[in-house]
Amino acid sequence: MGGMPMQLTGTRALITGATSGLGRAMAAALVGEGAQVAVTGRSRDRADAVASELGATATGLELDVRSESSVQACLDAVHARLGGIDILVNNAGIGMRTVNPTFLSSPQPFWLVSPSGFRDVVETKMTGVFLVARAIVPRMLEAGQGRIVNISMNSQTMTRAGFVPYGPAGAGVEALSRIMAADLAGTTVTVNTLLPGGATATGMIPDDVPAEVRAGLLDPSIMGPPIVWLASGRADGVHDQRIVATEFADWLAAR
């Protein structure tokens, strides 16, 4: 840092699915710039542990995005502790491993996917975005400002063989983002979409992946610069954008 002032001091963020992978990387980046971050996950203990590793401005909270009552309880707790939320990062998701542990080496056709596995991924990835945003937007509008960033995936992943239900759930998040942005156009609340731009080295990759594929995976920290920018004053008025982390520097230069 070299004595540079932290650019997010006073900014309050809530990240869903923040105990590992992309969520944790984004939480670390925001904390690193002085933001107060609510680190949420289905396990309170895990959320607490990650928050204490990240630093003094991180707070661990239990949140199951599939449950309205859990969403409400978590938001009430965040508001009680931080006084409000400036930026919501909808990141929670379950990968393909829960449906097919070897999804890359032996993709499974959709008719072999279990209905419960399908529902769980869609409920977490897509319905979760709806439930959390639905609960938080009225508070943001009342506060006169707010930002929502929905975490998406490559378009190819959405339509790839063997990627039911992960792909369709991601496509749903993307469509939901665009509609949320349209519904909030002209208000003080912005909605943008952010995606890594490639497969990332998170716990979602199966164990049987060859070493050369694993070597080509992106580090989750690639999400740091764009999420910090989106949370900062420099992103004032930025709305309905789809930002790819691997192309972020070029995208920013072209603005």
FENSUL-V140846 format. One record per residue. PHI is phi in radians with two decimals (999 if undefined). Layout:
PHI / PHI
This chain:
999 / 1.03 / 1.34 / -1.24 / -1.15 / -1.23 / -1.51 / -2.04 / -1.02 / 1.62 / -1.45 / -1.97 / -2.13 / -2.16 / -2.07 / -1.52 / 1.05 / -1.73 / -1.54 / -2.73 / 0.97 / -1.09 / -1.07 / -1.15 / -1.08 / -1.21 / -1.06 / -1.08 / -1.14 / -1.21 / -1.07 / -1.07 / -1.80 / 1.62 / -1.23 / -1.56 / -2.14 / -1.49 / -1.60 / -2.04 / -2.91 / -1.20 / -1.79 / -1.09 / -1.06 / -1.13 / -1.10 / -1.08 / -1.10 / -1.15 / -1.05 / -1.23 / -1.24 / -1.31 / 2.39 / -1.08 / -1.57 / -1.74 / -2.22 / -1.58 / -2.44 / -1.41 / -2.67 / -1.88 / -1.14 / -1.42 / -2.04 / -1.00 / -1.20 / -1.17 / -1.06 / -1.09 / -1.10 / -1.15 / -1.12 / -1.07 / -1.14 / -1.13 / -1.12 / -1.13 / -1.46 / -1.84 / 1.47 / 2.76 / -2.32 / -1.57 / -2.44 / -1.87 / -1.97 / -1.48 / -2.06 / -0.94 / -2.93 / -1.97 / -1.38 / -1.24 / -1.00 / -1.19 / -1.66 / -2.60 / -1.04 / -2.03 / -1.12 / -1.48 / -1.41 / -2.35 / -1.04 / -1.82 / -1.17 / -1.00 / -1.29 / -1.74 / -1.35 / -1.29 / -0.97 / -1.20 / -1.13 / -1.06 / -1.06 / -1.10 / -1.17 / -1.16 / -1.07 / -1.36 / -1.33 / -1.70 / -1.07 / -1.04 / -1.05 / -1.07 / -1.12 / -1.23 / -1.13 / -1.05 / -1.37 / -1.63 / -1.05 / -1.01 / -1.20 / -1.15 / -1.09 / -1.13 / -1.30 / 1.51 / -2.96 / 3.01 / -2.34 / -2.16 / -2.16 / -1.75 / -1.56 / -2.05 / -2.48 / -1.01 / -1.02 / -1.08 / -1.11 / -1.12 / -2.12 / -1.40 / -0.96 / 1.42 / -1.83 / -1.49 / -1.81 / -1.06 / -1.06 / -1.05 / -1.13 / -1.17 / -1.10 / -1.11 / -1.06 / -1.13 / -1.15 / -1.05 / -1.01 / -1.12 / -1.23 / -1.01 / -1.10 / -1.14 / -1.14 / -1.73 / -1.02 / 1.48 / -1.78 / -1.62 / -1.94 / -1.87 / -2.31 / -2.39 / -2.02 / -2.30 / -2.43 / -1.14 / 1.74 / 2.99 / -1.22 / -1.94 / -1.39 / -2.10 / -1.18 / -1.47 / -1.47 / -1.17 / -1.21 / -1.57 / -1.30 / -1.07 / -0.98 / -1.20 / -1.21 / -1.05 / -1.14 / -1.55 / -1.27 / -1.31 / -1.35 / -0.98 / -1.13 / -1.06 / -1.37 / -1.07 / -0.96 / -1.16 / -1.26 / -1.11 / -1.08 / -1.14 / -1.52 / -1.64 / -1.09 / -1.19 / -1.70 / -0.94 / 1.37 / -1.29 / -2.56 / 1.05 / -1.81 / -1.99 / -1.89 / -1.80 / -1.00 / -1.16 / -1.92 / -1.05 / -1.01 / -1.17 / -1.07 / -1.15 / -1.11 / -1.36 / -1.16
